Amino acid sequence: MTQTTIFSARKIITMNPNRPVVSHVAVRDGRILGAGTLEELAGWGDYTLDDRFADLVVMPGLVEGHAHTMEGALWSFTYVGWFDRMDPDGGTWSGLKTVDEVIARLSEAESRTGDQDAPLLGWGLDPIYMGNVRVSRHDLDRVSKTRPVGVLHASGHILNVNTKGLELAGLLKEGTNHPGIPLGEDGLPTGELKSPEIIMPAGKHVGMDRAFLATDENGLRNYARLCVRAGVTTSSDLGQQLNDDLVAMFERVTGEAQFPVCLVAFRINFGIEPQELVDYTASLTDRSTDRLELGKIKVVADGSIQGFSARLQWPGYYNGAPNGLWYVAPDQLAEIYERALAAGVQVHTHTNGDEATQLTIETLEAALRKHPDFDHRFTLQHCQLASEAQFRKMGRLGMCVNLFANHHYYWGDEHYRLTVGPERAERMNACRTALDAGVPMAIHSDAPVTPLGPLFTASAAATRQTASGRTQGEAQRISVAEALYAVTMGAAITMKMDDRIGSIETGKRADFAVLQDDPTEATPESLKDIGVWGTVQGGRIFEASGI
């Protein structure tokens, strides 16, 4: 006989407008049987009452619409970021404020590495906070001249390597002419590398092999542990070079009895032609499970704003830096969009600069004329500098958006001072404009770029506070209720999963975030401080303290 469990809680927030708050929720076969009073739910027949959440608050499982599971694998290396950061074990790594501190931590790690030929990798570097200094190969040579050393920037769009790393990659030579390989006064590369086609081949020599990071089974489990600590039951893995072997690994690990999260793995456009990209991604759809969603594409159009590699419309960067890099050719983007629309495959596109956003809007509009689709939900990820006119056009085209709300806190001051200037900094990640334009909206962390934590992200969207405590863009603030919707139903809608997750109502998967306090009664500032007891995913219970 099928077992029914009814959970009680101090309060259950459903995100179902027909019944927004209830006292009990019934679960059967990993799905929600109903939400209401105990008397109502008893009508479904015999049940077991579970009161373990009686003093806690339950809401729909939080949905991270833009993150990367490689965060779990990166903790095998050395964190050198500006901000303090929690690891999968719950420990905190202190932030580093100078290049010398970065070199010292890397040197300490180097001293513990026995194999003299083994690469050394650091991650999270944020030199924009250090006077926007450029870290060079000579800096990293202070760590080691004999072993390859690399440091990935917080944005994920820049990699610094030492002289040995350049030598192994075959890049230590004069006459290089590539915008992603800056040269020093001696005519040789400085060691700073930009754009995927440069980072990926060079990165494998310093331990920054994205293919390896993606196939690290223990890293995948570590990422899942971070999800439980953050109240996340569904997370995108936004950009994997999926192949049969990698998909099989994802199936195996997510299929483990105690794997606590559903991963939505997107096939990135790197290293594959448009036709094969769409055909292969479409072929994966039927392999989806309750813990692994497949069949979606991620395209990267440009770089990062704080890395000065995003594509900006006139007048460009506030400090006069040259415009950023295109990561996809316009004709290639058009072919991907047209083939995906014809095949019914959803595409999410990374755009940071408003010039990249304009390209995607124009390209999709043309593709939709050839292949009309009334529910495509093509989504722009980050989309940080979009204007009101662009949001209005997105709304008319049926597009969705996932805005990088955490940027207000982590880089807002630098955007105001250095990258885009005061006026455009105040419109960045324009949540209010998106909602007013009728564009379905999510907000995100882009972990490991910023720490995974949807309650922090919701707080960032509601306060728009920078690290220095300023409110940047008062007119773009949204309410706590709107922010909570964005990290539940909003994210579910952008991934075409709102029929299964995002709210607590009959028929959906039994995915819950279990919290210490009521987020609907929190102020925008205190929302980020609410403790997470754990999660329920598919009816299975995971306590953060025991994960």
C-alpha positions in Angstrom: 0.0 0.0 0.0 1.3 3.5 -0.9 2.4 5.4 2.2 1.2 9.0 2.7 3.0 11.4 5.0 1.5 14.6 6.2 4.0 17.2 7.4 3.0 20.0 9.8 4.9 23.2 10.2 4.7 26.6 12.0 3.8 28.0 8.5 3.8 26.6 5.0 4.2 29.2 2.3 2.9 27.7 -1.0 3.4 30.3 -3.8 0.0 29.1 -4.9 -2.2 32.2 -5.1 -5.4 30.1 -4.5 -4.1 29.0 -1.1 -1.0 31.0 -0.2 -0.5 29.8 3.4 -1.4 26.4 4.9 -0.5 24.4 8.0 0.0 21.0 6.5 1.2 19.3 3.3 0.6 15.7 2.3 3.3 13.7 0.3 2.8 10.5 -1.5 5.3 8.8 -3.9 7.6 11.9 -3.8 4.8 14.2 -5.0 2.5 16.6 -3.3 -0.9 15.1 -2.6 -2.3 18.3 -1.2 -1.8 21.3 1.0 -4.2 22.6 3.5 -5.5 21.7 7.0 -4.9 18.3 8.6 -8.7 17.6 8.4 -8.7 18.3 4.7 -5.7 16.2 4.0 -7.0 13.3 6.1 -9.6 12.8 3.4 -7.0 11.2 1.2 -7.0 8.2 3.5 -4.5 6.6 6.0 -1.4 8.7 6.8 1.6 9.2 9.0 1.8 12.6 10.7 5.4 14.0 10.8 5.8 16.9 13.2 9.6 17.4 12.8 9.0 20.8 11.1 6.4 22.0 13.7 8.6 24.9 14.8 10.0 25.7 11.4 8.7 27.4 8.2 8.3 25.5 5.0 8.3 27.0 1.5 8.8 25.6 -2.0 12.3 24.3 -2.7 14.4 27.2 -3.8 15.4 27.1 -7.5 18.8 28.3 -8.6 18.3 29.2 -12.3 22.0 30.0 -13.1 24.8 28.2 -11.4 27.6 25.8 -12.2 28.2 22.5 -10.4 32.0 23.0 -10.9 31.8 25.1 -7.7 31.8 21.8 -5.8 35.0 20.7 -7.7 36.7 24.0 -7.3 36.9 23.5 -3.5 39.5 20.9 -4.2 41.7 23.9 -5.1 42.7 27.1 -3.3 40.2 30.0 -2.8 41.8 33.4 -3.2 38.7 35.7 -3.5 38.1 39.1 -2.0 35.1 38.1 0.1 34.8 35.5 2.8 33.4 32.3 1.5 31.8 29.1 3.0 32.9 25.7 1.7 30.8 22.5 1.4 31.8 21.5 5.0 30.4 24.8 6.4 33.9 26.3 7.1 34.7 29.9 6.1 37.7 31.0 4.1 38.7 34.6 4.7 38.8 37.0 1.8 42.2 38.3 0.5 42.7 42.1 0.0 46.0 42.3 -1.9 48.0 40.5 -4.5 50.6 39.8 -1.9 48.0 38.0 0.2 46.9 36.0 -2.8 50.5 35.0 -3.5 51.0 34.1 0.2 48.0 31.7 0.2 49.0 30.1 -3.1 52.6 29.7 -1.8 51.3 28.0 1.3 49.3 25.6 -0.8 52.4 25.1 -3.0 54.4 24.1 0.0 51.9 21.3 0.7 52.0 19.9 -2.8 54.5 17.1 -3.0 54.7 16.5 -6.7 56.9 19.3 -8.1 55.4 18.9 -11.6 51.8 19.0 -10.4 49.8 22.1 -11.3 48.5 24.6 -8.7 45.2 26.3 -9.2 43.6 29.2 -7.3 40.1 30.6 -7.9 37.9 33.6 -7.1 40.6 36.3 -7.8 39.0 39.8 -7.9 41.7 42.3 -8.8 39.1 45.0 -9.6 38.9 45.6 -5.8 42.7 45.9 -5.7 42.8 49.1 -7.7 42.0 47.1 -10.9 45.6 45.9 -11.0 46.6 43.4 -13.7 48.1 40.2 -12.2 51.0 39.0 -14.3 52.9 35.8 -14.9 55.7 37.4 -12.9 53.5 37.7 -9.8 52.6 34.0 -10.1 56.3 33.1 -10.7 56.7 34.2 -7.1 54.7 31.1 -6.1 56.7 28.8 -8.4 58.9 29.0 -11.5 59.0 25.2 -12.0 55.4 24.1 -11.6 52.4 25.5 -13.7 50.3 27.9 -11.6 47.0 29.4 -12.6 44.3 31.6 -11.0 40.8 31.8 -12.2 39.0 35.2 -11.8 35.8 35.4 -9.9 33.9 36.2 -13.1 35.2 32.9 -14.7 36.1 34.8 -17.8 39.8 35.5 -17.1 42.6 33.1 -16.2 46.1 34.2 -15.1 49.0 31.7 -15.5 52.7 31.9 -14.6 55.6 31.6 -17.0 55.7 27.8 -16.8 52.0 27.6 -17.6 52.5 29.8 -20.7 55.4 27.6 -21.8 53.4 24.4 -21.5 50.5 26.0 -23.4 52.9 27.1 -26.2 52.0 30.7 -25.6 55.3 32.2 -24.4 56.3 33.7 -27.7 56.4 37.1 -29.4 54.2 38.2 -32.2 50.9 36.9 -30.7 48.0 38.8 -32.0 44.8 37.9 -30.2 42.6 40.3 -28.1 42.4 37.6 -25.4 46.2 37.5 -24.9 47.5 40.9 -23.7 51.2 41.5 -24.3 53.7 43.2 -21.9 56.4 45.7 -22.8 58.7 42.8 -23.7 56.3 41.7 -26.4 55.5 38.5 -24.5 52.1 37.6 -23.1 51.5 39.0 -19.6 49.9 35.7 -18.4 46.4 37.1 -18.4 44.2 35.1 -20.7 40.6 36.0 -21.8 37.8 34.2 -23.8 37.0 30.5 -23.8 39.0 29.6 -26.9 42.2 30.7 -25.1 41.4 29.8 -21.5 40.2 26.2 -22.1 43.4 25.0 -24.0 45.7 26.8 -21.6 43.8 26.0 -18.5 44.3 22.2 -18.7 48.0 22.8 -18.0 47.4 24.6 -14.6 44.5 22.4 -13.4 41.8 24.6 -14.8 40.4 21.9 -17.1 36.6 22.5 -17.3 36.1 19.1 -18.8 37.8 17.6 -15.7 35.9 19.8 -13.3 32.6 18.8 -14.9 33.4 15.1 -14.6 34.5 15.2 -11.0 31.9 13.0 -9.2 32.9 14.1 -5.8 32.7 17.7 -6.9 29.1 17.0 -8.0 28.3 15.6 -4.6 29.9 18.6 -2.9 27.8 20.9 -5.0 24.7 19.1 -3.9 25.7 19.5 -0.3 26.0 23.3 -0.9 22.5 23.2 -2.3 21.0 21.7 0.9 22.8 24.3 3.0 21.2 27.0 0.7 17.7 25.5 0.7 18.0 24.7 -3.0 16.2 21.6 -4.4 16.6 22.3 -8.1 19.7 23.9 -9.7 20.7 24.6 -13.2 24.2 23.5 -14.3 24.4 26.2 -16.9 26.9 25.1 -19.5 28.4 21.7 -19.8 30.1 20.2 -22.8 27.8 17.2 -22.5 28.6 14.0 -24.3 27.5 10.4 -23.7 30.1 9.7 -21.1 29.4 12.8 -19.1 25.6 12.3 -19.3 26.1 8.7 -18.0 28.1 10.1 -15.1 25.4 12.6 -14.3 22.8 9.8 -14.5 24.8 7.6 -12.1 25.5 10.3 -9.5 22.1 12.0 -9.5 20.6 8.5 -9.3 22.3 7.7 -6.0 19.7 7.2 -3.2 20.8 10.2 -1.2 21.6 12.7 -3.9 19.6 15.6 -2.7 18.9 17.9 -5.7 17.6 18.0 -9.2 20.2 19.2 -11.7 19.2 20.9 -14.9 22.2 20.4 -17.2 22.5 22.6 -20.2 24.6 21.7 -23.3 26.9 24.7 -24.0 27.6 25.8 -27.6 31.4 25.5 -27.3 33.2 22.9 -29.3 30.3 21.8 -31.5 28.6 22.9 -34.7 25.0 24.3 -34.5 23.3 21.4 -36.1 25.0 18.8 -33.9 24.4 21.0 -30.9 20.7 21.1 -31.4 20.3 17.5 -32.6 22.3 16.0 -29.7 20.6 18.2 -27.1 17.2 17.2 -28.4 18.2 13.5 -28.2 18.9 13.8 -24.5 15.4 15.0 -23.5 14.0 11.5 -23.0 16.8 10.7 -20.5 15.5 13.2 -18.0 14.6 12.0 -14.5 13.3 13.6 -11.3 16.9 14.5 -10.4 18.3 15.3 -13.9 16.7 17.5 -16.4 18.2 17.4 -19.9 17.5 18.9 -23.4 18.3 22.6 -23.0 21.1 24.7 -24.7 23.3 27.4 -23.3 24.9 30.0 -25.6 27.6 32.5 -24.5 27.4 35.8 -26.4 30.0 37.9 -24.6 32.2 38.1 -21.5 32.0 39.9 -18.2 31.6 43.6 -17.3 34.0 43.7 -14.4 36.5 41.8 -16.6 36.0 44.4 -19.4 35.1 41.6 -21.8 31.4 42.3 -22.1 30.1 44.0 -25.3 28.7 47.4 -24.5 26.7 49.8 -26.7 28.0 53.4 -27.2 29.6 55.1 -25.3 31.3 51.9 -24.0 33.2 51.6 -20.7 33.3 54.5 -18.3 37.0 54.3 -17.8 37.7 54.2 -21.5 38.6 50.5 -21.7 38.2 49.0 -25.2 35.0 47.2 -25.9 34.8 43.5 -24.9 34.8 40.2 -26.8 32.2 38.4 -28.9 32.1 34.7 -27.9 29.7 33.7 -30.7 29.5 34.8 -34.4 26.1 36.4 -35.4 25.5 33.8 -38.1 26.3 31.0 -35.7 23.8 32.4 -33.2 21.2 32.7 -35.8 21.6 29.1 -36.9 21.4 27.9 -33.3 18.2 29.8 -32.7 16.5 28.8 -35.9 17.4 25.1 -35.5 16.4 25.1 -31.8 13.0 26.7 -32.5 12.4 24.2 -35.3 13.3 21.3 -32.9 11.4 22.7 -29.9 14.7 23.0 -27.8 14.9 25.9 -25.4 18.0 28.1 -25.5 19.4 30.3 -22.7 21.9 32.9 -23.8 24.5 34.6 -21.7 24.6 38.4 -22.3 26.2 40.9 -20.0 26.6 44.0 -22.1 23.7 45.7 -23.8 25.2 45.3 -27.2 25.2 41.5 -26.8 21.6 41.7 -25.5 20.6 43.7 -28.6 22.2 41.1 -30.9 20.2 38.3 -29.2 16.9 40.2 -29.4 17.3 41.0 -33.1 18.5 37.5 -33.9 15.6 35.8 -32.1 13.0 38.1 -33.7 14.3 37.1 -37.2 14.3 33.4 -36.2 10.8 33.6 -34.9 9.5 34.9 -38.2 10.9 31.6 -39.8 9.8 29.3 -36.9 7.0 30.8 -34.8 6.8 29.4 -31.3 4.2 30.8 -28.9 5.9 29.4 -25.8 9.6 29.2 -26.5 10.8 31.0 -23.3 14.2 31.7 -24.7 16.0 33.3 -21.7 18.7 35.9 -21.4 21.1 35.1 -18.6 22.6 38.0 -16.6 21.4 40.6 -19.2 22.8 43.1 -16.8 22.7 46.4 -18.8 19.4 45.9 -20.7 17.5 49.2 -21.3 13.8 49.8 -20.9 13.4 49.6 -24.7 15.1 46.2 -24.7 12.9 44.8 -21.9 9.8 46.0 -23.8 11.0 44.2 -26.9 11.8 41.0 -24.9 8.2 41.1 -23.5 6.7 41.3 -26.9 8.9 38.4 -28.2 8.0 36.1 -25.3 11.5 36.0 -23.9 12.4 35.4 -20.2 15.2 36.9 -18.2 17.4 35.8 -15.3 19.1 38.8 -13.8 22.3 38.8 -11.8 21.0 40.5 -8.6 24.1 39.6 -6.6 26.1 41.9 -8.7 24.7 44.9 -6.9 26.5 43.7 -3.7 29.6 42.2 -5.1 30.6 44.6 -7.8 28.1 47.5 -7.7 30.5 50.0 -6.3 33.1 49.2 -9.0 30.5 49.4 -11.7 29.5 52.8 -10.5 33.1 54.0 -10.1 34.9 52.3 -13.0 33.1 50.0 -15.5 29.8 51.6 -16.7 29.5 54.8 -14.6 26.8 56.1 -12.2 23.8 56.3 -14.6 24.0 52.8 -16.1 25.1 51.2 -12.8 21.8 52.3 -11.3 19.8 50.5 -14.1 21.9 47.3 -14.0 19.9 44.1 -13.4 16.7 46.0 -13.7 14.2 43.7 -11.9 11.5 46.4 -11.6 11.6 47.2 -15.3 11.5 43.5 -16.3 8.4 42.8 -14.2 6.7 46.0 -15.4 7.4 45.0 -19.0 5.8 41.6 -18.4 9.0 39.6 -18.8 9.1 36.4 -16.7 12.0 36.9 -14.4 14.4 34.9 -12.2 17.4 36.1 -10.2 20.6 34.1 -9.6 24.1 33.7 -8.0 26.0 32.3 -10.9 27.9 30.1 -8.4 30.9 29.9 -8.2 31.1 33.5 -9.4 29.2 34.5 -6.2 28.2 32.1 -3.4 25.1 29.9 -3.9 22.3 31.3 -1.8 18.9 32.3 -3.2 17.8 34.0 0.1 20.8 36.3 -0.3 20.0 36.8 -3.9 16.4 37.7 -3.1 17.7 40.1 -0.5 20.1 41.7 -3.0 17.2 42.3 -5.4 15.0 43.8 -2.7 17.7 46.1 -1.3 20.1 46.7 -4.2 22.7 47.4 -1.6 26.4 47.5 -2.6 29.2 46.1 -0.4 29.8 49.6 0.9 26.1 49.9 2.0 24.8 52.2 -0.7 21.4 51.6 -2.3 22.2 51.6 -6.1 19.2 52.1 -8.2 16.3 52.7 -5.8 13.8 52.6 -8.7 14.7 49.0 -9.6 14.1 47.5 -6.1 11.4 44.9 -5.9 9.4 43.7 -2.9 10.4 40.7 -0.7 7.3 38.8 -2.1 8.4 39.5 -5.6 12.0 38.4 -4.8 10.8 35.1 -3.2 8.7 34.4 -6.3 11.7 35.0 -8.5 13.7 32.3 -6.7 10.9 29.8 -6.8 8.2 30.1 -9.5 10.2 32.7 -11.5 13.2 30.4 -12.0 10.9 27.4 -12.6 9.2 29.3 -15.4 12.4 30.3 -17.1 13.4 26.6 -17.2 10.0 25.4 -18.4 9.6 23.4 -15.2 6.8 25.4 -13.5 4.4 22.4 -14.0 6.6 20.4 -11.6 8.4 22.7 -9.2 8.2 26.3 -7.8 5.1 26.0 -5.6 3.5 23.7 -3.1 0.3 22.4 -4.7 -1.3 19.1 -5.7 0.7 17.1 -8.3 4.0 18.9 -8.1 7.2 17.3 -6.8 7.5 17.3 -3.0 10.4 19.8 -3.0 10.6 22.1 0.1 13.0 24.5 1.7 12.8 24.3 5.5 13.7 27.6 7.2 14.3 28.7 10.7 12.1 31.9 10.3 9.4 33.3 8.0 10.9 35.0 5.0 7.6 36.8 4.2 7.9 38.7 7.5 11.6 39.6 6.9 12.8 43.0 5.9 14.7 43.2 2.6 17.9 43.6 4.7 17.2 40.6 7.1 16.0 38.2 4.4 19.5 37.0 3.7 20.1 36.1 7.4 17.3 33.5 7.7 18.8 30.2 8.6 18.2 27.1 6.5 17.4 23.9 8.4 17.6 21.8 5.3 15.5 20.6 2.4 12.9 18.0 1.2 13.5 16.8 -2.3 11.1 14.4 -3.9 9.8 13.6 -0.4 13.3 12.7 0.9 14.5 14.8 3.9 18.0 16.3 4.1 19.1 18.2 7.2 21.9 20.7 6.5 23.7 20.0 9.7 24.1 16.4 8.8 24.9 16.7 5.1 
